[in-house]
Amino acid sequence: ISFGTLLAGESVPFFHSHMENEENYIILSGKGRFQVDDEVFDIAEGSVVRVATGCDRNLKCTSDEPMTYICIQAKEGSLGGYTMTDAEITQRDNRL
């Protein structure tokens, strides 16, 4: 998991792709443009973008204020279960 900030007009200085890991970008503030291979689309606060392995990616801040984002990287296809199949209800005193 990484945290990034791009200033107005700034982009990541390189395209890159991963052989085994997918990336999930969550835009926390600002707005910009995202490119995956030859597809370009707008992103803004609240956008979530998943990029599969073998795809070139890059992003650019197009807002006047900085664009901040979180990038979560994980091995593609590694999620063996999700909340409904991997969780179990437990018994514990609630102290909240």
N, C-alpha and C positions, 0 to 999 in steps of 0.2 A: 504494500500500500504506500503510495507516495502522494504528496501534496504539492501542487504547483501554482504559480502565479505568473501571468503574462501581463505586461504593461500595455497601455493603449498602442495599437499598431504592431505589437510584437508577436512573433510566432516562434514555435520551437525551431531551432536552427537546422533541423534535419528531418527527413522522413525516416521511418524505421518500420520493421516488421519483426514478428517473433515466429520461431519455428514450432514451439510447443505451448507457449502461453498466450491466452487471450487477454485482452485488456478491457476494463469497464471504466469509463470516464463519467464522473458526476460533476456537473457544473454548479458551483456554489454561488457565484456572483458574476456579474458582467455578462457580456455576450460576445459571440465570435462566429467563426466559420470553421468547419471540420472537414477534412478531406480523407476519404478512404479509397485507395486506388485512384480512379478517375472521377468518383462521385464526390461532390461538394455540397454541403448543406449548412444551414444556420443552426447555431446553438445558443442557448441563453440559460440564465439561472433556472435550475430544475431539470435541465436536459440530462438524459442518461444515454450514453453511446457505448455499445458493445462492439469490439473489433476482433474478428476471428484471426487465427493464425494465418500466416502467409499473405496478409493484407498490409500494404503500405498505409501509414497514417501520419497525420500532422494536424495541428490546430493553430488558430490565430485569433488574437483579441481584436475585435472591431469596435468595442465600446470606448468611451472616453475614460472610464474608470478601469482599474485592473480586473482581469478575469481570473478567478480562483477556481481550482478544480481538484478533485481527488481522483487518482488513478489506481484501480485495484487490478492486480495481475494474478492470474491463477492458471494452472495447467488446463488447457482446453479439454472439456469432457470429464473433469475430475469430480464434479458434484454427483455423488452416488445417491443422494437422497435430498430431500428438502423438508421444510418444517413439518408437513403433514405425514411424511414417511420416516423421518429420522428422529422425531421428538416423542417424548412420553410425558404424560401428566404425572407430577410427583406431589407428595404430601409434605408440607412444611408450614410452620407457623408464620403467618404474615406479620412482619414487623415494620412495614412501611408506614 
